[in-house]
Amino acid sequence: MDQMSSILSKVIKKRGLQGHVDAALVVHHAQAWIEAKMPTLNEQLLATQFKDGVLTIEAIHSIAAQECQMRLDELLEHLQESEGHKAISSIRITRSTCKKSPQTLASAD
């Protein structure tokens, strides 16, 4: 009998969802790094999307964006080497158009 993990993997591939799963994993790992390495800014920064090799991080205000900008190389290196996400070519920081906190944004999805 197949284990649950192998069945899930087969179903994801069969349904063509592997790209979505990989993108969600990149976003998850990026957000975990932000929370661990920049704890004072984790409520102002939210990893939101990974598409075409570009990870997008939304910042609530410009100070958080600047602080994150200074550590992008470190994050990119961490994701490519430690987490094995070789498909990441760059990281983009955008200003959030929403005035809500990242936790509110994440729970709305």
N, C-alpha and C positions, 0 to 999 in steps of 0.2 A: 504494500500500500504506500502511495506517495505521501510525503510529509506535506504539511500545510504550506510551508514556505516555497517548496518547489511547485506546488499547484498554483499558488498565487502568482509566482513568476511566469509560469506558462500562460496563464489567463491574461496577464498584463501584456505580454508580448503578442499573443493571439489577437487581442482587441486593439492593438496599435497604440497602447498607452505608455510605452516605455519612455518616450521623450518627455511626457508630462511628469512621470515619476522621477526621472533624473533631474528635471528642472526644479521640482518641489524639494528634492534632496539638497540641491545646491543652495536654494533659498534658506532652507532650514539650517544647514551648516553655517552659512554666512551670518544668520541672525544669532546663532549660538556663539559664534566668535565675537560678535559685537557685544553681546551680553557679558561674556567672560573678560574681554580685553578693554572694553570701554563702558564699565558699569554705570558711570555717571551720566552717560548719554544714551543708554539703551531705550529710554522712553521717547527719545527724540529721533531715533533712527530705526527704520524698518526696511529690511530686505524684502522686496515685493515681487520681483520677476526675474527670470532667467530665460533669455530668448536670443537665438542666433549668436551664442557665445558671449553675450553681454549680461552681466548681473546688474540690476537696477536697485539702488538703495534710496529710499525717500527720507528726506530730512525735514523736520517740522520748522526749524529756523536755520539761519545762515551760520550761526556759530557751530552748531552740530555738524553742518555740512563741511565747514572748514576743518574741524577737528578730524572728521572721518577722512577727508581728502588727504590729510597728512599721513594716514595709516593704510591707504589703499594698497600700496605695494606689499605690505605685510599681510594683509588679508588675502590678496591674490595669490601670494606665495603659499600661504597656509592652505588655501582651498585646492591649489594645484598639486601640492606635494603631500600634505598630511591626509587630506580627504580623497585624493585621487580623481578630482574633477579636472581632467586635462582639457576639456572642451571650453573652459573659461578663457576668453581672450582679453577681456577688459571689464572694468567696473565703472558704472555711471552713477553719479549722485544727482538727484533732482530734488527740488523743493516740493514738498507736499502741498497740494491745493486744498487739502482738508485741514481744518483746525483741530481735529480730534487727535487723541493720543494714538500711538501705534497699537496699543492693546485693544482699543475700541475698534480700530480699522480691522485688525486681525479677527476679532470676534464677529464682525459683521459679515465676513466671507463665509 
